[in-house]
Amino acid sequence: MKNPFPYSIDNKRYHTLTYFYQHKFHEKVCKVSLNAGFTCPNIDGKAGVGGCIYCSKLGSGEFAGNPLKPLDVQFEEGKKKMQKKWPKAKFIAYFQAHTNTYAPVAKLKKCFEPFVGREDVVGIAIATRSDCIDEECLSYLSDLNKRTFLIVELGLQTIHDKTAKLLNRCSSYANFEETVKRLRAHHIMVVVHIINGLPYESEEMMIETAKKLNQLDIQGIKIHMLQILKDTALEKWYQKEKFSLLSLEEYVNITVKQLEYLQKEIVIHRITGDPEKEELVAPEWVLKKFWVMNEIDKKMKKEDIVQGDLVPS
């Protein structure tokens, strides 16, 4: 067996977020999901209409805070829930719902600035699209990055524009790649979201997504399984065409292979999804989050695999 992986806790064989937070902040850190009431250019017609086909009627980040409540109230409610388990934790204000840079900088400042310098907040995470960071926004993010720990999360899902068109993403991989370069020129940490099991993507295509991302200067990745949620365009399509969904075994095999192609310094922020049972249509196995994680751990241990094994030296 190889030596223990250097960037993990509890004998994981990939770079865990727990390890990253522990060594960055030397204490327990939790994310509090917030909904600042942003929309999306793929909803309001600027880029497209209807949103991405997998988004629920509430949109991305549907399990974030209640947008009818002020952000400080949302934060305190989320904080209190987490403090029941981790009383001494510090927090990251996570702007999760929809596209959180899709507004004038004046509005962004009203949302983000109250969380800068708070004793209980160590940083801010902003989920957005690559086509929603103009130069004025980038300048503000650069300034914000100098005053707090900042992560920008970009929803990519796949490097394959053919698939992105099926998803109604209305954004290209070329735009994503350019945005990563622009963010990194200002030393802003980038985390990328990808989805395995997208309609008609082969195993080779999913692995190619990981290989391509490994060539970019990214600091983290979130890996999800495609979840078909109720009342979505994807559900209607699935009920009509019954396209194939990945089994648990297929998902585990593909995800482990992706990890082998990601350099060990890239932090794995997520390795499976976490849907609400009432919202889920398929596949049912994604509800068993810890089972999925355990299956990934078991395969990596059994086959003596660690993240980065197949990255060229």
Secondary structure, 3 states (H helix, E strand, C coil): CCCCCCCCCCCCCCCEHHHHHHHHHCCCEEEEEECCCCCCCCCECCCCECCCCCCCCCCCCCCCCCCCCCHHHHHHHHHHHHHCCCCCCEEEEEECCCCCCCCCHHHHHHHHHHHCCCCCEEEEEEEECHHHCCHHHHHHHHHHHHHCEEEEEEEEECCCHHHHHHCCCCCCHHHHHHHHHHHHHCCCEEEEEEEECCCCCCHHHHHHHHHHHHCCCCCEEEEEECCEECCCHHHHHHHHHCCCCCCHHHHHHHHHHHHHCCCCCCEEEECCCCCCHHHEEECHHHHCHHHHHHHHHHHHHHCCCCCCCCCCC
